[in-house]
Amino acid sequence: MKDFLAITEHPAERVLRVLAGLVAISLVFLGPKTAWGWIGIPLILTGATGLCPLYTVLGISTCPRKPAP
């Protein structure tokens, strides 16, 4: 449980998630104006924080490994 708030996303993945989230949210206001665009909110939140709950549950991390001291 101590690693629950550990960052699990690579910095490049974080940028891609935020960009994909912004594109998805733009679908709500521009283009087809569909409610499916709200799926962008979790993408932006996980990209901004670097914490992906699904990655934590599955034990996945895309972060580069830190060198051992």
Secondary structure as the mmCIF struct_conf table of DSSP 4:
data_model
#
loop_
_struct_conf.conf_type_id
_struct_conf.id
_struct_conf.beg_label_comp_id
_struct_conf.beg_label_asym_id
_struct_conf.beg_label_seq_id
_struct_conf.end_label_comp_id
_struct_conf.end_label_asym_id
_struct_conf.end_label_seq_id
TURN_TY1_P TURN_TY1_P1 LYS A 2 LEU A 5
BEND BEND1 ALA A 6 ALA A 6
BEND BEND2 GLU A 9 GLU A 9
HELX_RH_AL_P HELX_RH_AL_P1 PRO A 11 PHE A 29
BEND BEND3 LEU A 30 LEU A 30
TURN_TY1_P TURN_TY1_P2 GLY A 31 PRO A 32
HELX_RH_3T_P HELX_RH_3T_P1 ALA A 35 ILE A 39
HELX_RH_AL_P HELX_RH_AL_P2 GLY A 40 THR A 49
HELX_RH_AL_P HELX_RH_AL_P3 PRO A 53 LEU A 58
TURN_TY1_P TURN_TY1_P3 GLY A 59 GLY A 59
BEND BEND4 CYS A 63 CYS A 63
HELX_LH_PP_P HELX_LH_PP_P1 PRO A 64 ALA A 68
#
